[in-house]
Amino acid sequence: MKQARVLCDGCGAVKQQTNHWWIIESLVAGREENAKSYLQIRPWEQDWQNNDAKDVCGERCVSIFVSRWVATGYLEVQETVKADQ
C-alpha cells in the first residue's frame, strides 16, 4: 500500500523517509472558565492523524507556528474583518 505524501504546513516541503519532522498542536486543558490553552510540539509520527495538528519540517517552520501562536493564540492565520467606516 502506497503512503500518502506529507507536506509541511509551513513551507510546503515534501516529507522524505529520513526527515526529522515535528507535529504542532494547540490544545486546551481544564474546564470552561478555567481552561488554559497550550502548545504541544512532538516528533512526527506516521500514525498520528488529527486535522488540527500541523506537520512541520524543521526549526524554521516550527518557529513560524510558535510565533503565530504566541502572538494570536492560534496556529492558523486569522482573517480580520474591517468595520464599515
C-alpha positions as CSV (number, residue, x, y, z in Angstrom):
1,M,0.0,0.0,0.0
2,K,1.4,3.4,-1.0
3,Q,1.6,6.0,1.8
4,A,0.1,9.5,1.2
5,R,2.5,12.3,0.6
6,V,3.0,14.5,3.6
7,L,3.6,18.2,3.1
8,C,4.9,20.8,5.6
9,D,2.1,23.1,6.7
10,G,4.6,25.9,6.9
11,C,6.6,25.9,3.6
12,G,5.1,23.0,1.6
13,A,8.3,20.8,1.6
14,V,7.7,17.1,1.0
15,K,8.5,14.7,3.8
16,Q,11.2,12.2,2.9
17,Q,11.9,8.9,4.7
18,T,14.7,10.1,6.8
19,N,13.5,13.7,7.6
20,H,13.0,14.5,11.3
21,W,9.8,16.4,11.3
22,W,7.5,17.7,14.1
23,I,3.8,17.8,14.9
24,I,2.5,21.0,16.4
25,E,-0.9,21.2,18.0
26,S,-2.8,23.9,20.1
27,L,-4.7,22.2,22.9
28,V,-7.0,23.3,25.7
29,A,-6.9,21.8,29.2
30,G,-9.3,22.4,32.1
31,R,-12.9,23.2,32.4
32,E,-14.7,26.1,30.7
33,E,-13.8,29.3,32.6
34,N,-10.6,27.8,33.9
35,A,-9.5,26.4,30.6
36,K,-5.9,27.1,29.5
37,S,-4.5,26.7,26.0
38,Y,-1.1,25.3,25.4
39,L,1.1,24.4,22.5
40,Q,2.3,20.8,22.1
41,I,5.3,20.0,19.9
42,R,6.5,16.5,19.5
43,P,8.3,14.3,17.0
44,W,6.3,13.4,13.9
45,E,4.6,10.1,13.8
46,Q,3.2,8.3,10.7
47,D,0.1,7.1,12.5
48,W,-0.9,10.4,14.1
49,Q,-3.9,11.8,12.3
50,N,-5.5,15.0,13.7
51,N,-6.9,17.6,11.4
52,D,-6.0,20.4,13.8
53,A,-2.3,19.3,14.2
54,K,0.4,20.8,11.9
55,D,3.1,18.7,10.2
56,V,6.3,20.8,10.1
57,C,9.6,20.1,8.5
58,G,12.1,21.8,10.9
59,E,13.2,24.6,13.2
60,R,12.3,27.4,10.8
61,C,8.7,26.3,10.3
62,V,8.3,25.3,13.9
63,S,9.4,28.8,14.9
64,I,6.8,30.4,12.5
65,F,4.0,28.5,14.1
66,V,5.2,29.1,17.7
67,S,5.5,32.9,17.0
68,R,2.0,32.9,15.4
69,W,0.5,31.1,18.4
70,V,2.3,33.3,21.0
71,A,1.0,36.4,19.2
72,T,-2.6,35.3,18.5
73,G,-3.3,32.1,20.4
74,Y,-3.9,30.4,17.0
75,L,-1.8,28.2,14.7
76,E,-3.9,29.4,11.7
77,V,-3.7,32.8,10.2
78,Q,-6.8,34.7,11.4
79,E,-8.7,36.8,8.9
80,T,-9.6,40.3,10.1
81,V,-12.9,41.9,9.3
82,K,-12.8,45.6,8.7
83,A,-15.6,47.6,10.1
84,D,-17.5,49.9,7.8
85,Q,-16.3,53.5,8.0
